[in-house]
Amino acid sequence: MTDRLMLLDTASLYFRAFFGVPDRVKAPDGSSVNAVRGLLDIVAKLITMYQPTHVIACWDDDWRPQWRVDLIPSYKAHRVLEVVQSAPDVEEVPDPLQQQIPLIREALGALGIPIIGAAEHEADDVIGTLATDADMPVDIVTGDRDLFQLIDDPRDVRVVYTARGMSNLEVWTEATVVAKYGILPSQYADFATLRGDASDGLPGVKGIGEKTAATLLQAHGDLEGVRSAAASGQLSATASARFADAADYLDVAQTVVRVATQLDVAAPGTALRALDPVEADAADHLAEQWNLGTAMTRAVAALASRG
């Protein structure tokens, strides 16, 4: 079997599981386990479909890093839970999901899937670093378009895009990005900077939507080229004025939008494998203890059936 690394945007997947799996089945203590059960089924499906030899659950050690907020205060601001002003930012996560996160980590551990995060960075940054450093093909599993910037056909780095649901997974390559947006993956961060992104609190440049952003990047290559064209009068007076007005935002936006690729994290060399009898018993016990049912069984079976 050819080595292939799968990087999970874990929070993206467990949020999808939480909202996609009915909260009817409870743990014996009455707590919700729908996100755990759903995530285990997602992992089983991904392993079965794409046959990775290595899987890493990438983690948000800091979902809204202060250094990004310092540059763009509106960054993810709408996702902040209303708390005491002096307290650290807390992401607005439903309590029944928040309570399941320790069990999610335990369940991933029972399957032998390592969890990797980095202080003051998001899972996107961990993914960016591991994908860049990988010496094998990479599948990035996410519903976040920002990670399209990591797609790299020569290195066989793809995105398995989950936005349309687990029954409609899409594998995005360079050709997919070009067909959809008219730009290359390497231009995607500049594209997102120009058009803005309400889901991340990025204002963009006033009057610049997707089509205009793509046209500008096609003509001028990258953000710096577009800004140079605006400053030298190659764009309309209205467009040039809009870029001048957005100068403070554009000076810092690239740093915020581009995922980090040089963090001090490394992929463990351990490949996925079938659980041994002791590990399988432990996974069964965890499933019984928390009423995870056949979701854990399917995930364990997926590990055993690879190749």
WOQUI-V616045 format. One record per pair of residues at least 12 apart in sequence whose ideal C-beta (glycine too) atoms are under 8 Angstrom apart, sorted by the first residue. I is the first residue (numbers start at 1). GAP is how many residues later the second one is. If there is no record, write none. Layout:
BEGIN
<<I	GAP> <I	GAP>>
END
This chain:
BEGIN
<<1	50> <1	52> <1	305> <1	306> <2	51> <2	134> <2	135> <3	50> <3	51> <3	133> <3	134> <3	268> <4	46> <4	47> <4	48> <4	49> <4	50> <4	132> <4	133> <4	134> <4	135> <5	47> <5	48> <5	49> <5	50> <5	51> <5	125> <5	126> <5	129> <5	131> <5	132> <5	133> <5	134> <5	262> <6	40> <6	41> <6	44> <6	46> <6	48> <6	49> <6	50> <6	132> <6	133> <6	135> <6	154> <7	49> <7	51> <7	119> <7	120> <7	123> <7	124> <7	131> <7	132> <7	133> <7	134> <8	35> <8	38> <8	47> <8	48> <8	49> <8	50> <8	105> <8	133> <9	49> <9	114> <9	115> <9	118> <9	131> <9	132> <9	133> <9	134> <9	135> <9	138> <10	47> <10	48> <10	49> <10	50> <10	94> <10	98> <10	105> <10	113> <11	48> <11	49> <11	52> <11	112> <12	111> <12	129> <12	130> <12	131> <12	132> <12	150> <13	26> <13	29> <13	128> <13	149> <14	21> <14	24> <14	25> <14	83> <14	86> <14	87> <14	90> <15	20> <15	82> <16	22> <16	26> <16	127> <16	146> <16	150> <17	17> <17	18> <17	19> <17	20> <17	21> <17	22> <17	24> <17	25> <18	16> <18	17> <18	20> <18	76> <18	78> <18	79> <18	82> <20	18> <20	145> <20	146> <21	13> <21	14> <21	16> <21	17> <21	20> <22	12> <23	73> <25	12> <25	266> <25	268> <26	265> <27	262> <27	263> <27	264> <28	261> <28	262> <28	263> <31	65> <31	68> <31	69> <32	64> <32	65> <32	67> <32	68> <33	67> <33	70> <33	257> <33	258> <33	259> <34	62> <34	66> <35	61> <35	62> <35	65> <35	69> <36	64> <36	67> <36	68> <36	71> <36	254> <36	256> <36	259> <37	255> <37	256> <37	258> <38	257> <39	65> <39	68> <40	67> <40	252> <40	255> <40	256> <40	258> <40	259> <41	254> <41	257> <41	258> <42	124> <43	12> <43	65> <43	68> <43	70> <43	256> <43	259> <44	251> <44	254> <44	255> <44	257> <44	258> <45	121> <45	257> <46	95> <46	114> <47	225> <47	252> <47	255> <47	256> <47	259> <48	254> <48	257> <49	120> <50	89> <50	110> <51	255> <51	256> <52	87> <52	220> <53	83> <53	218> <53	219> <53	253> <54	82> <54	213> <54	216> <54	217> <54	218> <55	58> <55	217> <56	57> <56	58> <56	59> <56	60> <56	74> <56	211> <56	212> <57	51> <57	56> <57	57> <57	58> <57	59> <58	57> <58	58> <58	59> <58	65> <58	68> <58	69> <58	72> <59	56> <59	57> <59	58> <59	64> <59	67> <60	57> <60	62> <60	63> <61	56> <61	57> <61	58> <61	59> <61	60> <61	61> <62	57> <62	58> <62	59> <62	60> <63	13> <63	16> <63	28> <63	59> <64	12> <64	15> <64	16> <64	25> <64	27> <64	58> <65	55> <65	56> <65	57> <66	54> <67	53> <68	187> <68	188> <69	20> <71	181> <71	182> <71	184> <71	185> <72	129> <72	130> <72	177> <72	180> <72	181> <72	184> <74	127> <74	128> <74	129> <75	125> <75	126> <75	127> <75	181> <76	124> <76	125> <77	124> <78	123> <79	12> <79	13> <80	12> <81	12> <103	187> <106	180> <107	179> <107	185> <107	189> <110	169> <110	172> <110	173> <110	176> <110	186> <111	164> <111	172> <111	188> <111	189> <111	192> <112	158> <112	160> <112	161> <112	163> <112	167> <112	191> <113	159> <114	154> <114	156> <116	14> <116	149> <116	151> <118	145> <118	146> <118	147> <121	139> <121	142> <122	137> <124	20> <124	22> <124	23> <124	135> <125	134> <125	135> <125	136> <125	138> <126	137> <126	139> <127	13> <127	15> <127	20> <127	23> <127	132> <128	19> <128	22> <128	131> <128	132> <128	133> <128	135> <129	131> <129	132> <129	133> <129	134> <129	136> <130	135> <130	136> <130	137> <131	19> <131	21> <131	26> <131	130> <132	18> <132	129> <132	130> <133	133> <133	134> <134	21> <134	23> <134	133> <137	18> <137	19> <137	20> <137	21> <138	17> <138	18> <138	19> <138	20> <139	19> <139	20> <139	21> <139	32> <140	17> <140	18> <140	19> <140	20> <141	18> <141	19> <141	21> <142	17> <142	18> <142	19> <142	20> <143	18> <143	19> <143	20> <145	18> <145	43> <145	47> <146	42> <146	43> <146	46> <146	51> <146	54> <146	111> <146	113> <147	12> <147	112> <148	24> <148	29> <148	37> <148	40> <149	36> <149	37> <149	39> <149	40> <149	43> <149	109> <149	110> <150	35> <150	109> <151	21> <151	22> <151	23> <151	26> <151	34> <151	37> <152	22> <152	33> <153	20> <153	21> <153	22> <158	13> <158	14> <158	15> <159	12> <159	13> <160	12> <181	29> <181	33> <182	32> <182	33> <182	36> <183	31> <183	34> <183	35> <187	30> <187	34> <187	35> <189	65> <189	68> <189	69> <189	70> <190	27> <190	32> <190	33> <190	36> <190	64> <191	19> <191	22> <191	23> <191	26> <192	65> <193	30> <193	57> <193	60> <193	61> <193	64> <194	14> <194	18> <194	19> <194	22> <194	23> <194	29> <194	32> <195	13> <195	14> <195	15> <195	17> <195	18> <196	12> <202	51> <202	54> <202	55> <203	43> <203	46> <204	42> <205	37> <205	38> <205	41> <205	44> <205	45> <206	36> <206	39> <206	40> <207	31> <207	32> <207	35> <208	34> <216	13> <216	19> <223	27> <223	31> <226	17> <227	16> <227	23> <230	13> <230	14> <231	12> <231	13> <272	31> <272	34> <273	30> <274	29> <274	30> <274	32> <275	25> <275	28> <275	29> <280	20> <283	13> <283	17> <284	12>>
END
